[in-house]
């Protein structure tokens, strides 16, 4: 299918002019430059040490879940906090590429690239003129921060293609091309988007609501039926598997609570670490004691907060709206600015995002005073619905990715109203503003040092890892993570006393790894006191995560060293119970029973 928009005899059409003045020539030139832009980004990214690693906020979760799927574990041990589709998609890509994170990044970028071209074709079929399309394509091709989010192993990297599919079917329905089937297909795409990210309920609801407003009852029903066909079977399957009602993602109210509590600042202010773990465990304990769901607990907390502080109901949404409109906020959320700007292309072009942001602000003003073109309605419902979802929950740079088709179209439609002189002057002014307004990423950013320290740790570059982790540990409250890695580094270097000190620091009532590492380290000794302390540490860890056959086996080995075969037999029996196919555990059990 020819993706290039077809030339028509209106809006200053130049189909009879020289080839270099024809719109299709400029379309494909911009598209080719956009492809080269992405290839250059991949080249620069490939020079960084974490290019072929799945590391960072949420990234590790999605990757670990994908590995579970590849091993045949369709459902996780407990309901996942993430919507399920992206992990499945990632597992398929990893299987296709031989478990190559680098190739997954490239495929995701190319998939999104193709989706932007498809959106241009949809716009042309909807009646957009070539000037709007060319500006839209330029913004989509050369807004650098989009490349970062679309190449990361996060659910948002899959949403542009899915949303393009939904918009495609919606416009087909508007053209009376079997509208019932088209609306149902749009609902299927919306359902897939919801299975990828919970925020996409907002877009599906907005489309259904729009058709109800237009008295198109059947259209709204077909969209919702398509959504239900995709989402309800997953909900039923999860509920049957876990033997209780389970939604698409566990603890979804937590994200809403993050943006609606006395400490909320509009962004993801609570970072993974001690405070994060404490909040989750406290909520779990309270919910269990009251015999209610954690989601209900967070809804109750939010209700009490707004009833006791009614002014916050106005203050917080306005604060989040302001953050959402700022170009600098494209880098807010879970991702460190220093990580986003790590490639030269991202660093030197980081101010480009201010151009579409200013145009979107101008476009919103124009829409307020002048009714927008109805032909763009499905594009405009997308940013409106998803912006509202963020205002009601929490703003994040990566959450802004799926609303970009509509936002960039609004920016392009606004720019198309300007003459060449106004457009050039405005672009220069916006770039100048960007240079002076956007901050330079700090050279020693704790979040960046945290991630790079783990990268170097995984690569065995301990001379680089240890100072990075030490710096991060002084600024980020996550002692379990940092002390465990630094303890392993000390152990590899032969500094056993320092390793023991770090492992003792890493002990946590929520994470067993510090207990396990300390217990395994002490298990290498032969003294009675150290072996008793080792088993005490291992047992403490098992109170948090009891289903670890390797730990039970080590406890049994330690009891053998202590000549307590009865307790050793019990420990080996538990290891065999948890992993009956493991020959070593069975052999150890038989040894104790034969004595």
N, C-alpha and C positions, 0 to 999 in steps of 0.2 A: 504493500500500500504506500502510495506516495505521501510522505509526511509533510512536504512543503505546501504551504497555503496556496490555493489556486488564485490566479490573478483575475480580477474582474474590472469592468469598465466603470469604475466610480472611485471616489475619494482620491483623485489625482493619479489614477492608474497609469503606469508607464510601460505597459506590455509592448507597445510599439517602439519604445525608445531603445537606446544602446544597451547591450547586455549588462553593463556595469551600473545602470540606473534601474534595472528591473528589481522588483521586491523579492522575487524568489532567489536572485543572486545574493542579496544581502542577508536573506534568511539563512541560506546554507553557509555563507561566509561566517556569520555569527555562530551558527551551530558548530562549524569546524573549529573555530577559535575556542569555543566552550569545551569541546572535546580535548583539544591540546592543553587547555587550562587544567582540566582534570588529570590528564596524564602527567603534567608537570607537578601537580600536587602529589600524586602518587610517587613520583620519582623522589621528591624532597622528603616525603614521609618515609619512604623505604630506607633512607639513610639514618633514621632515628632508631634507637635500640628497641623501642617497644612496638615497632611496626607489625611484627609477626606474633605479638602477644595479645591475649585477651585480658586486659587489666584496666581497672578503673571502676568508678561508681556504676553499679548495675551491670556493667559489661561482664564482670566475672560471674555474676548470677546467671545471666543469659547463657554464657558459654558453658558453665557447669551443668545447667539444665539440658543444654543441647547434647552434651556428652552422655548424660543419663539416658536421653532418648535414643542415642546411637547404640547404647548398651542394651536396649530393649525395655527400659523402664519408662513406660508411657506416662504414668502418673508419678509425681514425686511423693516422698514419704508423708508429707503433710501439704495441704493446699498452698499453692504458690502465691506469692504476693504480686507476681506479674501476670498479665494476660498471656495466654498460652501460645498464640500462633507464632510469634517471632522466634521463640526458642525452637519450634519445630522447623521453621524456615531455615534457621541457622544450622540446625542439625543436617538438613538436606544439603545445604551448601558445603558444609564441612565434609560430608560423605562424597560429594561430587568433586571436591578439590583435594581430597587426600588429607583432610584436617589442616588445611592451610589458611590461617587467619589473613595473611597477605592477599590471597586470591579472593577471599570473601569480601574484603574491603573494596577491591577492584570491581567485583561483580555488582556490589551494592551501588557504587558510584555510577556504573554504566546503566544499571536498571533505572536509577533516578534520572539520569541524563535522557534516556529514551522516554520516560514519563513526561518530562518537560516538553519534548518535541510533540508528544501526543496531545498535551494540553494546548499547544499552539494550533494543532489541527482542529481540536474541539472549538477553540475560539473562532477560527475561521468559519467553521460550519454554523456557528451561532451568529455570524454577521459582523464580527469585529473587523475594523479596517486594518490595513497592513501596518500603519504607523504604530497603532497600539500593540499589535502582535510583535513587531520588531523590538519595541522598547521592553515589552514583557519578556521576550526571549533574552535580551541583553542582561536584564536584571537577574534572571534566573541563572544565566550562564556565568556571571561574573560577580556574584555576591559570595565572597570567599568563605564566610563562616558556615554557609550551607554545606560545603564540602566536608568540613570537619564532622558535622552531625551525621551526614549521610554515609560517611565511611566508618563510623563507629559501630560497634556491635551492640546497638540499642534498638528498641522497637520502632522508634521514630524513623529509622532509615528505610522501613518498608512501607510507610504510610502514603508517600506521594504517589506511587504507582496504584495503590488501592483506591485512593481518593480520585485519581484521574479516571479510573474505571467507573466509579459511581457517577461522576460528573458527565462522562461520556453517555451513559445510559439515560441520565436525566434529560440531557439535551435531545437525544434521540426520541424520547417520549414527547417532548415539547413539539417535535416535528411530526407528530402523529404517526410514527413508525411503530405500529403495534404497541401503543402506550402501556397496556397492562403488563406485557412481557418486559418492556423496558424499565418500568418502575420496579417490578419485582427484581430484575437483574441489578438495578441500582441499590435496592435493599440488600441483596446478597453481598455486593461490594462493601456496603456500609457495615454489614455484619462481620465480614472479614476484617475490616478496619477496627471494629470493636474488639474482636478477638486478639488484635494486635496491641491496642492501647485503649484503656477505659474511657479516655476523654472523647472518643469518637461517638459515644452515645449522644453527645451534644449536637453533632452534625446531623445524625439520623433524626433526632427529635426536631431539629430546626426545619429539615426538609418536609417531614410529615406535617409539622405545624403550618408551614407555608401553604401546602396543598389543602389543608383544612381551611385555612383563611380564604383561599381562592375557591372554596366550595367544591374542591375536587376530591370527594370523599373516597372514591375507589382508588385514586392514585396514592393517597396517604395510606390506605389499608394495604395496598400491594407493597409499598416500601417497607412498612412494618412487618408484613409477612416474610419478606426477604430477609430482614434482620433476624426474625425469630427462627427461620429455617437454619441459619448459621449458628446462632448463639444458644438456643434452647437445648439442642442435643448435647452440646458440650456441658451445659449446666447440669443436665440430667445425668450424664455419664459420670461427672465428678461427684455429684451427690450420692449416686449409687455406690461408687467406689469408696468414698469416705464415710458412708453410712450416716450421713446427715446432710441437710441442705447446704450446698456450697455454691457460691457465686463464681463468676469467671476468675476473679482474683481475690485472694484473702486480704483482710484488713484494708480494704480500699478507703474506708473512712479515715484512716490515719493521714493520708495525703491531704484530705479536706481539713482535718484538724490542724495540720501544720500551718495552714493559712488562716486559721480562725481560733486563736487562743491568745491569752494576754501577752505572750512573748513574741507573737508573730510579727515579722517585719516585711511581709510580702513575698519573700523568697524562701528557698530551702535552707532556713537558718540552722536547723538541727542536723548536724553531720554525723555519719557513722562513727561510733566510738563509745566511750563509757556512758555518756549522757543518753545517747541513742539506745544503747542496750538497756539501760536502767528504765527508760520510758516504756519500752516495749514490754519488759518483764513485769514492771509494776502494773501496767494495764492488763496483761495476761492474768496476773494473780488476782487482781480486783474482779475481772470479768468471771474468772473461775469461781471465786468465792460467792459472787452474786448469781451465778448460774445464768449469765447472759453472754451474748456474743461480744467480741471486742469491738466490732463495728457499732453495735448499739451503745457500748460504753462511750465511744468517742462522740457519737451524736449527742448523747446526754451532756457530755462535758461542754460541747459547743453551745448547746441550748442554754445551759446555766451561765456560760460566759456572756452571751449576748443579753440575757435577761438582767444580769447584774451590771453590765456595762453597755447600755443601749447605744451610746455614742460610737462605739466601735463598729457597729453595723454599717455606719456611713464612712467612718474613717478608713477602715482596712480595705474595703473594695476600691475606694478612690486611690489609695496608696498603691494598690496592685495595678490599677488601670494606668497610673502614671508610669510605673516601672515597665509595664508591658509596652508602652509607646516609645520608650527611650531606646535608641540604637545600641547603647552600651549594654543594655540588658540582654542582648542576644547572647552574651557570654555568661549570663547568670545561671544559677542553678547548681547542678551537681559537678559541672566541669570547671576546672581551674582555668582562668584566663591564660596563665603561663603555658598550660598544655595545649589549649586551642591555638595559641600563637607560636607554637614551637617550630613550625616550618617557616622559611623566609617568605613564601608567598602569602601566608596568613598574616605574618607579622607586619610586612610593609604595606599590605592592602587592607589592614584592619579597619580603616576609616570608611571604606566603601559602603558599609551597611547604613551609614547615615543618610545616603542618597535616597534609597527607598523609604526609609523612616520618615524623612521630611515630606516626601511626596505622598505617603499614606496619610500623614497628619493634614496636609493640604486637601487631600481627597475626601477625608472625613468632613472637613468644613464645607467643601463643595456639596457633599451629599446632604448635609443638614439644610443648606439654603436652596439646593436644587435637586429635584428628584433624580436618582441615578437611573441609568439605562436598564430597562427590565431584562434585556438580553443577557446581562451579566449576573442575574439574580443568584444562580447556583454557585457561582464563584464567590459572591459577596456573602452568602449565608455561611460559608465555611469559616472565614475569619471572625465573623460576628459571633457564631456559636462557640467556637473554640476560645476566643478571647473572653467570652462570658464564663466559660468553664474555668479558665485560669483565674479570673477575678474572684470567682466563688471558692477557689481552692488555693493554689499557690503558683506564682509565676516561675518559669524556668526557661532558659534559652532553648533547650531541646524540645520543650513543649510547643515552642513557636514554629517549629519546622512544618507540621501539617497545615497550619493556617497560611503558609506562604503563597500557595497558588492564588488565593483570593487577594491577599495583601499586595502581592506584586502586580496583579491585574489592576487593582485600584491605583497603585503608583503609576503604572503605565498609562492608564486612562487619563490621569491627572496631567502627566507629562505631555501627552498628546495634544492637550489644549494649549500648550505653550508654543510660541513661534521659535525659530532656531536661535535667535539672539537671547530670548528669555531662558530657553533650555540650557544653552551654553553658559550663560551667566550664573544661573542657579546651580548648575553642576560644579562650577569652579568654586562658588561660595560654599556649597555643601562640603566639598573636599577640604577647603581651607578650614572650615569649622571642625571637621573631623580630626584634622591634624592637631588642632589645639585643644579639642575637648576630650578626646578619648585618651585614657591613661595608658602609660607604658607599663606592660606587665612587669612585676617585680622580678629581679634577678634571682632572688632566693624566696620563692613562694612555698609555704609549708605544704600545700596540697600537691604542688608539682614535685617537691622533694620527696614527699611520701610515695608517690607513684613511681618516680624514677629510682628511688631507693629499692623498692620491691622489684623493679625491672632488673637492676644490677644484681640483686640478691638471687633472683632466679637464674641469671646468667653465670653465677659464681664469681662475679667481680666484686669481691667483698671489700676491697680497698675503696671502691666507689660507693658501695651500698651503705657501709657503716656510717660515714659522716652524713650522708643524706638522711638516713633513718634517725640519726641522733638529732639533727636539726629539726626534722618534722616532729619528733617526739616532744620537743620543747614548746611546740606551738599547737599541737593537736592532741586532744584528750582521748588517746586510744592506746593505753599502755600495753594491753594484751597483744595487739598486732605488732607494735614496734619491739617490745621486749622479747617476744618469741623469736623474731627474725634476728635480732642482735645476739640473743642467746645461742642460736644455731651457728652464727658467724663465729662467736667466741669458742664454741665447742669444736668447730672445724679447724680453728687456729690452735687448738690444744689448751686453751685457757679454761679449764674445767670449773675453777672457782668462780670466775666471772660469768660463765654460762649459767651456773647454778643460781647466781645472784639475779641474772636477768629472768630466768624461768620463775623464780619466786615472785618477782615483780609482775610477771605476766598472769599470775593466778587471778581468776575472775569467777564470781558466782554464776556468770552467764556463759562463759566460754571455757571448755575443758582443756584447751591446748597447752596452757601453761602448766597445769597439773601433770598432763601426760608427758610433756617434754622433760619436766623436772624428774618425774618418776622413772622415765626411761634412762635418763642420764645416771641417776643413782643406782639403777639396776646393774650398771657395768661394774660397780664396786663389789667387794666380797665381804665387807664388814657387816656384822649383824645390824648395827644401828642404821647404816645406810640402806640396807635391804628392807628393813622395817619401815623406814621413812619413805622409801620408793613405793612400797605397796600402799602406804597411807595416801600418798599423792595420787597414785593411779586410781584408787577407790574413790577419792574425792572427785576426780574427773569423771568417773563412771556415774556418779550421782547426777551429773548434768547430761551426759550422753552415754546411756548404759549399753547400747547395742554396738560395742566395739570388740569383736572376737580377738583381735590382735592384742588388745590391752588385757583382756582376761587371760590370754595365753601367757603374757609376760608376768602377770601376777602369779600364775601357777609355777612358772620357772623360778621366780624368786622364792616361793615357798619350798620348792625342791631344794634350793640352796640352803634354806633354813631348816632342812630336814623335817618339815611339817607336811607329810605326804597326804594327810587327810584334807587339809585346806587346799593343797595343790590339786588334788583330784577334783574337788568341787569347782575350782577355777577353770581347769581344763574341760570339765563337763559343760560349763557354760559357754566356753569358746566353741566347742563342737556343736552345741545346740544352735548357736548363732550362725555357724558356718560348717554344716555337716560334711561338705565335700572337700574340705581342706585336709590333706593327708597329714600335715605336720601336727595339727591340733589333735587329730585322732591318735596319732602315734604317741604323743605325750600323755594322753589320757590312758591309753593301754599300758604305758610304762608304769604309771602310778598304781594302777589296779593290779599289776603283776608283782608288785613288791610285797 
